[in-house]
Amino acid sequence: MFWVNGQPASMISLSDRSFQYGDGCFTTILTKEGVAQHWPLHIKRMQACLDRLVIKSPDWDQVKVWVDQAALKDSLAGIKLHVSRGEGGRGYNPTGVDSVTTTISHFSYPSHYLDWQEKGVDLGICGYKLGIMPLLAGHKHNNRLEQVLLRGEMERVGCQDGVVMNIYDHVVETTMANLFWSKHDILYTPSLASSGVAGVIRRMILKDAQVSGIEVSIGEFSLDHLICADEVFMTNSILGVAPVRKIDRSHFPIGAITRRFQENLNS
């Protein structure tokens, strides 16, 4: 079921700029018994993207009321929150478009995520590469064509997900999650300054590591660097933390650091 600006709806205007140009942003939120998890962090990331796109912010207090109304009461479920610049404008020019459209939908929790959290995920290696776009890097804007192509590639070869690199062959993320790996007690994760999406759980993992005194290295890393890891895990807001047990032909144990972050996230 969908809600548009708080009202149940099954359609949206053809002149909406999200449909026309991908002009907006979104986030997916885990809910537990109808309660949106990590709401302030989701709004912070949404606001950052709206600021970058120079889109007027909705009334976040009102949006929270709508999210609470839309959320399933299941023990675990999800919400997709989507903000568009609104309707109209001449071509690409957004001037004068200042009535944002907020769309909300709910969905059941993917049952296989529980299995991934416990037993781990097998990743392929994507042949398609992410472009370099510092202006939008880190933001989850509404144009996700790169991810559509990448996900389709992995589906065609029968992989659960895949490691994604940019055109310079630096590891960025998976098609749906942020990546972390550990080597000699140092936690590594790719820089998202040029490509990729900075997820809410990624932010939480980095803060947890800082508080716990775990050394973190954020940078540009090759696939070989990742393959040499002691353990690997992936994160997103719905999945949480899931171990990576295999990348192509390389196998990884489900290690103590991965389980530690899982436990801290769920505590």
N, C-alpha and C positions, 0 to 999 in steps of 0.2 A: 504494500500500500504506500502511496505517496501523498505528501502534503506540500502545497505551494503557498508560501506566506501564511502558514498555519491552517490552511483549509484543505480538506481532502480533495484530491484532483487526480485525473488520469491523463492530462495533457498539459502542454505548455505552449506559449505563443511561438510561431515560426520565426518571429522577428527578435526573439530573445538572443542576446549576443553570445551566450554560451553555446547555443545551437549553431549560430552563424560563424563564430570565430574562436570558440573555446575560451571566451573572455570571462574568467572567473576562477574560483578555486574550490577545493573540497577537502574533507577529511573523513576518515572512517573511525568510529568510536566503539569500543567495547562497552557493552552494558551488562550489569549483573543485577538480576531481579528488577530490571527497569531503571537502574541507576547508571548514568553515564560516568565512565571511569576517566580520570585525568582530565576533566573538563577544562580547567584553567590552561593546561598545556596545549590542548587542542585549539582553544580560542587564541592563544598567543601565536601559534603557527599560522592560523587562518588570518589573523590581523596583520601579521608580517607580510603575507602574500598579498592581501588587499592593499596594503600600503605600497608595496612594490608596483602593483598594477594600477594604482591611483583610482581605486574603487571605493566608494562610500561604504562605511561599515553599517551593517544592520544593528538593530538594538539587541545586543547580546543577551540581556536579561529576558527579553521577549522570546528570542530564539531558544533559550534554555527551557522556557515554559513549553514551547512547541516540541522540543526534543523529549522532555519528560512525558508528554502526552503520547508521543509516537512510539516510544520505546516498548519493546516486548517485555513481558514480565518473567520470561524464562530465566533460569539460573545463569545462562550465558547467551548473549545475542549481540547484534550489532546495529549501529545507526550510520547512515551516510548523510553527511551534512554538506550541502552544496550551495555556494553563493555565486550568482551571476551579476554582472554589471546591470542587467535589466534589458528592456526592449528598446530597439531603435538605433539611431545614429546613422550618419551617412557614410556608407562603406566602413573602412577601418576606423574612421574618426569617431572617438567616443564622446566628443563634446556634447554637453547637454543631456547625456544619459545619466541620471542620478537617482533612479528609483530601483534599488537592487531587488533581485528575486532570490528568495531563500527556499530551497527545496530540501525536503527531508524524506528519507525512506528507512524502513527497518528490514532486517533480514535475520534468519536463523543462524545460529553459530555453526560454522563448518565442522561437522563431526570428525573429519580426518585430522583436524588440527590437534586434537587431543592425542592422537596416535603420533603425530609428528613431534609434539612436545616430549613424549616419553621415549620414543624409539629413534627419533632423528629423521632427517630428510636427505634424499639423494639428489645432488645437483648436477646438471649438465653444464656445458660452457657455451654461451651464446656466440654465434658467428656474427650476428648483427652487432654494431657498436653504437654507443651513445655519442651524440654530437657535443660540442663544447658551447655552452651558453651561460656565461657567468651572470648575465642579467637576471635569469630566472632560476639559476641553480639553487637547489635546496628546497624550492617551493613546489607544492603539489597543485599546480594550476590545472585547468580543465582540458588542456590539450595533451593527451597521453598517447599519441600515435606511436611514439617510440616503444612504449611499454606494450601496446597492442601487438606490434610486430614481433617484439621479443618473446612475449608470452605465446603467441601463435607458433613461433619457431620451436619452442620447447615442447609444446603440445604435439607437434608433428613428429618429433623424434622420441616421444614417450617419456620425457623427463618431468619430474614433479615441479621443478623450478630450475633456474640456471644462473650462473655467475655472469654478470654483465660488465663489460669493459667499455671504456671510451675509445675514441679514434686514435689515441696515443697508447693504447693497450694498458692503461691503468685500470685496476679493479675499482668498480664504483659501488655495486650493490647486487642484489638479485632482481629478477623482474618484478618482485612484489615486496621486498624486504631489504633492510640494512644488514650489512655483514660485519662481523667481528671475528677476530682470531687471536689466539694466544701462542706465544713462543718465548720460552725461557722467562716466564712470569711477566712478560710485557704484553699488554692488550693493544691490539692494532685495529684500526678501522679506517676506511678510506676518507680522504678529504672530499667534501661535496661542494667545493668552491667553484667548480666548472660544470658539473653534471650531477644528476641524482636528486633524491628526495631526502630531506632531513626529518626522519620520523620522530614521533613523540617518545617511543620506547628507547630509541637511540639516545635521545637527550637524557632520559632517566638512567640509562646504563652508564653514560659518561659521568653523570653527577655521582652515582653510587661509587664508581671507581675512584673518583677524586676524594670523596669522603673516606673511603676505605684505604687510601694510600696505595692504590694499584697504579703502577706506571702505565701511562697511555701514550701511544704514538699515533697521531692522525697525519696522514700524508698520502703521497702518490706511490702505490705499490704495484708491482708486477704480479702476474698470475703465479709465477714461480715462488714468489714470497708467500703468497697465500697457501700454495700447495705444500710448503715446508712447515706449516703450522703444527703445533702440538694438538690443538683442538680448535674447532670452528663452530660458530653459532650465528643464527639469523634472527632478526627481530622485526615485528610490526605491531600495530596497535591491537589487532584482533588475535593474531597468533601469540603474541607475547615473545617469549624466548624459546627457540627450538634448536636443538643440536643439529649440526651438519655431519653426517656420518660418511659421506662420500662426495667427491667432486671428480667427475669423469671416472678415471681409474684409480684415483687416490683415496685411501680410506683414513678415517679419523676416529679416535675413541671419543666417547661422550665423557668429557672431563669434569673435574671438580669446579673449575671456574664457571663453566656453562651452568652446572646445577646450582652453583651459588647465586648467580644472577637470576635464575628461575625462581629460587626460593625467596630472594629479597623482593622480587617484583610481585610475588603472590602474597607476601606477608602483610 
